């Protein structure tokens, strides 16, 4: 008898507890007793023991469509309160909590559907012991299987709330969910497009669109929804695009220009809340960097070539010559007479032979007998000038950088230049009548050095120009020597 009495006591207590809860739920239907009944139910929910949680859930889940709207809303609010108060203690009862919510998805009262979303959000944020997919999967199944518009709207709002509230959502699950959501957006049979766009925005905010391919597909879908005839869909699409611009801006560079043109035309919507969302979204998209702003840094080899060309002393834009190789002409900075980028011009001061007229030959010889001169100059205007002295030319050829063949080829011109210098000290005079104090040969060589060419290419070009000028000088010296002899 004692055992029977002991076993019947919990049963009686459970029955009395359920009767108390159902009585309070009934009082919710009456305005006069609604407030007192709501306060009593909240007090019961806060003080539940682990053994009394299941009977309480069974009682508040028993409500159906025949009950009044305040009763249906309060039962969902109690689920939210349970989750906030007891947290992971409710982990074994998550499926029962979700079942109680899903039964209310078809409710015609939008306030009840909103209470469903709030309840799911509370469950997702406070009952964290089970994996997030245990909450997301039932809601996803309801979203893709429901045919009623209210049920589709409720399921979408609940799923969006669960994703947004989850402290650690399963990103792999969300990435797999995105293509299904895009397909559902394009489906004509799905009627709750605004709520579905809210789900897309929640997935984006949770990090489920962190892929270039996913972003490209989402942009196409969302931009199309911005022009929807339903103002709620336009608003939800604008909010989703705003989230996309904030979370995945690096993937949107190529879409910025074209999308902003569309958004600018849509920002003056006739519905105020849509205009506000559009303006917020446009401002976020303007913060995305332009494609032209992404300038790649120059390669290391190119930068090193510029450093060598400038010898570490002059900025890239200054007109300076450069060192070709060891034994090459020395670097000198020279005043440029011609404009930058101009082609090589003719000599401003010609050699005595070039400027001599055939009719003035005897006068030249008379001046040669009376005056002595040290040297003569040839000046050429160019965009970029390299100055070469005779001593540098001698050193270069004496060191034999060009090999035996080059040395043999230029031996005779070198001897003739030395002979010319010795005799010019005694007899050569400047045809223009001006004395020159130094014994040197100045050769101005045009060299359009561009920053994009490599150092070896510039060396070859400069040396080629030097060789051409040397050949001209050799010809001129030979003519002068013939005249002197």
TORFI-259518 format. One record per residue (C-alpha): residue in three letters; x, y, z. Coordinates in steps of 0.5 Angstrom, whole numbers, padded with zeros to 4 digits, always signed. Example, Ala and Ser with C-alpha at 12.3 -4.5 7.8 and 13.67 -1.06 7.14 Angstrom:
ALA+0025-0009+0016/SER+0027-0002+0014/
This chain:
UNK+0000+0000+0000/UNK+0006+0005+0002/UNK+0009+0003-0005/UNK+0002+0005-0009/UNK+0001+0011-0005/UNK+0008+0013-0006/UNK+0007+0012-0014/UNK+0001+0016-0014/UNK+0003+0022-0011/UNK+0007+0024-0016/UNK+0002+0023-0021/UNK-0003+0027-0017/UNK+0002+0033-0017/UNK+0003+0033-0024/UNK-0004+0032-0025/UNK-0005+0038-0021/UNK+0000+0042-0024/UNK-0003+0041-0031/UNK-0010+0043-0029/UNK-0007+0050-0026/UNK-0003+0051-0032/UNK-0009+0050-0036/UNK-0013+0054-0032/UNK-0009+0060-0033/UNK-0009+0059-0040/UNK-0016+0059-0040/UNK-0016+0066-0036/UNK-0012+0069-0042/UNK-0018+0069-0046/UNK-0022+0074-0042/UNK-0019+0081-0042/UNK-0021+0082-0034/UNK-0016+0076-0032/UNK-0011+0076-0038/UNK-0006+0080-0034/UNK-0006+0076-0027/UNK-0006+0070-0031/UNK+0000+0072-0035/UNK+0004+0074-0029/UNK+0002+0067-0026/UNK+0004+0063-0032/UNK+0011+0067-0032/UNK+0012+0066-0025/UNK+0011+0058-0026/UNK+0016+0058-0032/UNK+0021+0061-0028/UNK+0021+0057-0022/UNK+0020+0050-0026/UNK+0024+0044-0024/UNK+0027+0039-0029/UNK+0022+0034-0027/UNK+0016+0039-0029/UNK+0019+0042-0035/UNK+0016+0037-0039/UNK+0009+0037-0036/UNK+0009+0045-0037/UNK+0011+0044-0045/UNK+0005+0039-0046/UNK+0000+0044-0043/UNK+0002+0050-0047/UNK+0003+0046-0053/UNK-0004+0044-0053/UNK-0007+0050-0055/UNK-0010+0050-0062/UNK-0013+0055-0067/UNK-0020+0055-0063/UNK-0016+0058-0058/UNK-0016+0066-0058/UNK-0011+0070-0061/UNK-0008+0072-0054/UNK-0008+0065-0052/UNK-0004+0063-0058/UNK+0001+0069-0057/UNK+0002+0068-0049/UNK+0004+0060-0050/UNK+0009+0062-0055/UNK+0012+0068-0051/UNK+0012+0063-0045/UNK+0017+0058-0049/UNK+0022+0064-0050/UNK+0022+0065-0043/UNK+0023+0058-0041/UNK+0029+0059-0046/UNK+0032+0065-0043/UNK+0031+0062-0036/UNK+0033+0055-0036/UNK+0038+0055-0042/UNK+0041+0048-0044/UNK+0037+0045-0039/UNK+0032+0045-0045/UNK+0037+0041-0049/UNK+0033+0035-0049/UNK+0027+0038-0050/UNK+0029+0042-0056/UNK+0025+0038-0061/UNK+0018+0039-0057/UNK+0020+0046-0057/UNK+0020+0047-0064/UNK+0014+0042-0065/UNK+0010+0047-0061/UNK+0013+0053-0065/UNK+0012+0050-0072/UNK+0004+0048-0070/UNK+0003+0056-0070/UNK+0006+0057-0077/UNK+0000+0057-0081/UNK-0004+0062-0076/UNK-0007+0067-0080/UNK-0005+0073-0074/UNK+0001+0076-0076/UNK+0003+0077-0069/UNK+0003+0070-0067/UNK+0007+0069-0073/UNK+0012+0074-0070/UNK+0012+0071-0063/UNK+0014+0064-0067/UNK+0020+0068-0069/UNK+0022+0071-0063/UNK+0021+0064-0059/UNK+0026+0061-0064/UNK+0031+0066-0064/UNK+0031+0065-0056/UNK+0031+0058-0057/UNK+0037+0059-0062/UNK+0041+0064-0057/UNK+0040+0060-0051/UNK+0040+0053-0052/UNK+0047+0052-0055/UNK+0049+0045-0053/UNK+0046+0042-0059/UNK+0049+0043-0065/UNK+0045+0049-0069/UNK+0043+0044-0075/UNK+0038+0041-0070/UNK+0035+0047-0070/UNK+0036+0050-0077/UNK+0034+0043-0080/UNK+0027+0043-0078/UNK+0025+0050-0080/UNK+0029+0049-0087/UNK+0024+0043-0088/UNK+0018+0047-0086/UNK+0020+0052-0091/UNK+0021+0048-0097/UNK+0015+0044-0096/UNK+0009+0049-0094/UNK+0005+0051-0099/UNK+0001+0056-0095/UNK+0003+0063-0096/UNK+0002+0064-0088/UNK+0006+0058-0087/UNK+0012+0060-0092/UNK+0012+0067-0089/UNK+0012+0064-0081/UNK+0017+0059-0083/UNK+0022+0064-0087/UNK+0022+0069-0081/UNK+0023+0063-0076/UNK+0029+0061-0080/UNK+0032+0068-0081/UNK+0031+0069-0073/UNK+0035+0062-0072/UNK+0040+0064-0076/UNK+0041+0071-0074/UNK+0041+0069-0066/UNK+0045+0063-0067/UNK+0052+0064-0063/UNK+0056+0059-0068/UNK+0052+0057-0074/UNK+0054+0052-0078/UNK+0057+0055-0084/UNK+0058+0049-0089/UNK+0050+0048-0088/UNK+0049+0055-0089/UNK+0053+0055-0096/UNK+0049+0049-0098/UNK+0043+0052-0096/UNK+0044+0059-0101/UNK+0043+0055-0108/UNK+0037+0052-0105/UNK+0034+0059-0103/UNK+0036+0062-0110/UNK+0032+0057-0113/UNK+0026+0058-0109/UNK+0027+0065-0110/UNK+0026+0064-0118/UNK+0020+0059-0116/UNK+0013+0062-0118/UNK+0010+0058-0113/UNK+0013+0061-0107/UNK+0009+0066-0105/UNK+0013+0069-0099/UNK+0018+0072-0103/UNK+0020+0078-0098/UNK+0020+0073-0092/UNK+0025+0069-0096/UNK+0029+0075-0098/UNK+0030+0076-0090/UNK+0033+0069-0090/UNK+0038+0071-0095/UNK+0040+0077-0091/UNK+0041+0073-0085/UNK+0045+0068-0088/UNK+0049+0073-0091/UNK+0050+0077-0084/UNK+0052+0070-0081/UNK+0058+0069-0086/UNK+0055+0064-0091/UNK+0056+0068-0097/UNK+0064+0068-0097/UNK+0065+0065-0104/UNK+0066+0069-0110/UNK+0061+0064-0114/UNK+0056+0065-0109/UNK+0056+0072-0109/UNK+0056+0073-0116/UNK+0050+0069-0116/UNK+0047+0073-0110/UNK+0048+0079-0114/UNK+0044+0077-0120/UNK+0038+0075-0116/UNK+0038+0081-0111/UNK+0038+0086-0116/UNK+0033+0083-0120/UNK+0028+0083-0113/UNK+0030+0091-0112/UNK+0025+0092-0118/UNK+0020+0088-0115/UNK+0012+0090-0115/UNK+0012+0088-0108/UNK+0014+0094-0103/UNK+0016+0089-0098/UNK+0020+0085-0103/UNK+0024+0091-0105/UNK+0025+0093-0098/UNK+0028+0086-0096/UNK+0032+0086-0102/UNK+0035+0092-0101/UNK+0037+0090-0094/UNK+0040+0084-0096/UNK+0044+0088-0101/UNK+0046+0092-0095/UNK+0049+0086-0091/UNK+0052+0084-0097/UNK+0056+0090-0098/UNK+0058+0090-0091/UNK+0060+0083-0091/UNK+0063+0081-0097/UNK+0065+0088-0100/UNK+0072+0085-0103/UNK+0068+0081-0108/UNK+0063+0086-0110/UNK+0069+0091-0114/UNK+0067+0088-0121/UNK+0059+0089-0120/UNK+0060+0096-0116/UNK+0059+0101-0122/UNK+0053+0097-0126/UNK+0049+0096-0119/UNK+0050+0103-0117/UNK+0047+0105-0123/UNK+0041+0101-0122/UNK+0040+0103-0115/UNK+0041+0110-0116/UNK+0034+0110-0120/UNK+0031+0106-0115/UNK+0033+0110-0109/UNK+0027+0115-0110/UNK+0021+0109-0108/UNK+0014+0112-0106/UNK+0014+0108-0100/UNK+0018+0111-0094/UNK+0021+0105-0091/UNK+0024+0102-0098/UNK+0027+0109-0099/UNK+0031+0109-0093/UNK+0033+0102-0094/UNK+0035+0104-0101/UNK+0039+0110-0099/UNK+0043+0106-0093/UNK+0044+0100-0098/UNK+0047+0105-0103/UNK+0051+0109-0098/UNK+0054+0102-0097/UNK+0056+0100-0104/UNK+0059+0107-0105/UNK+0064+0105-0100/UNK+0066+0099-0104/UNK+0073+0100-0107/UNK+0073+0102-0115/UNK+0076+0097-0119/UNK+0081+0103-0122/UNK+0083+0103-0114/UNK+0086+0097-0114/UNK+0093+0098-0117/UNK+0098+0093-0116/UNK+0105+0094-0114/UNK+0111+0094-0119/UNK+0115+0087-0119/UNK+0121+0087-0115/UNK+0125+0086-0121/UNK+0122+0093-0125/UNK+0123+0097-0118/UNK+0130+0095-0118/UNK+0132+0097-0125/UNK+0129+0104-0123/UNK+0133+0104-0117/UNK+0139+0102-0121/UNK+0138+0107-0127/UNK+0137+0113-0122/UNK+0143+0111-0118/UNK+0139+0112-0111/UNK+0140+0119-0112/UNK+0135+0122-0117/UNK+0127+0121-0117/UNK+0124+0117-0123/UNK+0122+0123-0127/UNK+0128+0127-0127/UNK+0133+0127-0133/UNK+0139+0123-0132/UNK+0143+0118-0135/UNK+0146+0112-0132/UNK+0152+0107-0132/UNK+0152+0102-0137/UNK+0157+0098-0134/UNK+0164+0098-0131/UNK+0169+0102-0136/UNK+0163+0105-0139/UNK+0162+0113-0140/UNK+0161+0116-0133/UNK+0154+0119-0131/UNK+0154+0126-0131/UNK+0147+0131-0131/UNK+0147+0136-0136/UNK+0142+0141-0138/UNK+0137+0139-0143/UNK+0136+0144-0149/UNK+0131+0140-0152/UNK+0124+0139-0150/UNK+0123+0132-0146/UNK+0121+0127-0151/UNK+0124+0130-0157/UNK+0128+0127-0162/UNK+0135+0128-0163/UNK+0136+0134-0167/UNK+0142+0137-0171/UNK+0148+0139-0168/UNK+0148+0146-0165/UNK+0155+0147-0166/UNK+0158+0144-0171/UNK+0165+0141-0172/UNK+0170+0146-0176/UNK+0169+0141-0182/UNK+0162+0141-0182/UNK+0161+0148-0182/UNK+0166+0150-0187/UNK+0164+0153-0194/UNK+0168+0150-0200/UNK+0169+0158-0201/UNK+0172+0159-0195/UNK+0178+0154-0195/UNK+0184+0159-0196/UNK+0181+0163-0190/UNK+0181+0157-0185/UNK+0188+0155-0187/UNK+0190+0163-0186/UNK+0187+0162-0179/UNK+0190+0156-0177/UNK+0197+0159-0178/UNK+0196+0164-0173/UNK+0192+0161-0168/UNK+0192+0155-0163/UNK+0186+0152-0160/UNK+0186+0146-0155/UNK+0180+0143-0157/UNK+0173+0143-0160/UNK+0166+0141-0158/UNK+0160+0138-0161/UNK+0153+0139-0158/UNK+0147+0135-0159/UNK+0140+0137-0156/UNK+0136+0131-0154/UNK+0131+0129-0149/UNK+0136+0125-0145/UNK+0144+0126-0145/UNK+0150+0122-0144/UNK+0157+0126-0143/UNK+0163+0122-0146/UNK+0170+0124-0145/UNK+0176+0122-0149/UNK+0179+0119-0143/UNK+0173+0115-0142/UNK+0173+0112-0149/UNK+0180+0111-0149/UNK+0180+0107-0142/UNK+0174+0103-0144/UNK+0178+0101-0151/UNK+0184+0100-0147/UNK+0181+0095-0142/UNK+0178+0091-0148/UNK+0171+0090-0145/UNK+0169+0089-0152/UNK+0174+0083-0153/UNK+0180+0082-0158/UNK+0176+0083-0164/UNK+0173+0090-0162/UNK+0180+0092-0159/UNK+0183+0090-0166/UNK+0178+0094-0170/UNK+0178+0100-0166/UNK+0186+0100-0165/UNK+0187+0105-0172/UNK+0182+0110-0170/UNK+0185+0111-0163/UNK+0192+0112-0166/UNK+0189+0117-0170/UNK+0185+0121-0165/UNK+0192+0121-0161/UNK+0196+0124-0167/UNK+0190+0129-0168/UNK+0190+0131-0161/UNK+0198+0132-0161/UNK+0198+0136-0167/UNK+0192+0140-0165/UNK+0195+0143-0159/UNK+0200+0146-0164/UNK+0196+0148-0170/UNK+0188+0147-0170/UNK+0184+0154-0169/UNK+0177+0154-0168/UNK+0174+0156-0175/UNK+0168+0161-0171/UNK+0174+0165-0168/UNK+0173+0163-0161/UNK+0179+0160-0157/UNK+0177+0153-0153/UNK+0181+0152-0146/UNK+0181+0145-0145/UNK+0183+0139-0150/UNK+0177+0134-0150/UNK+0172+0131-0154/UNK+0165+0132-0152/UNK+0160+0127-0155/UNK+0152+0128-0154/UNK+0148+0122-0155/UNK+0141+0122-0155/UNK+0138+0116-0150/UNK+0131+0116-0149/UNK+0131+0112-0143/UNK+0124+0109-0141/UNK+0123+0106-0134/UNK+0119+0100-0137/UNK+0126+0097-0141/UNK+0130+0093-0137/UNK+0137+0095-0135/UNK+0141+0090-0140/UNK+0136+0093-0146/UNK+0138+0100-0144/UNK+0146+0099-0144/UNK+0145+0096-0151/UNK+0142+0102-0154/UNK+0146+0107-0150/UNK+0153+0103-0153/UNK+0150+0103-0160/UNK+0149+0110-0160/UNK+0156+0111-0157/UNK+0159+0107-0163/UNK+0155+0111-0168/UNK+0158+0118-0165/UNK+0165+0115-0165/UNK+0164+0113-0172/UNK+0162+0120-0174/UNK+0168+0123-0170/UNK+0173+0118-0173/UNK+0171+0120-0180/UNK+0171+0128-0178/UNK+0178+0127-0175/UNK+0181+0123-0181/UNK+0178+0129-0185/UNK+0182+0134-0181/UNK+0188+0130-0181/UNK+0188+0130-0188/UNK+0187+0138-0188/UNK+0193+0139-0183/UNK+0198+0134-0187/
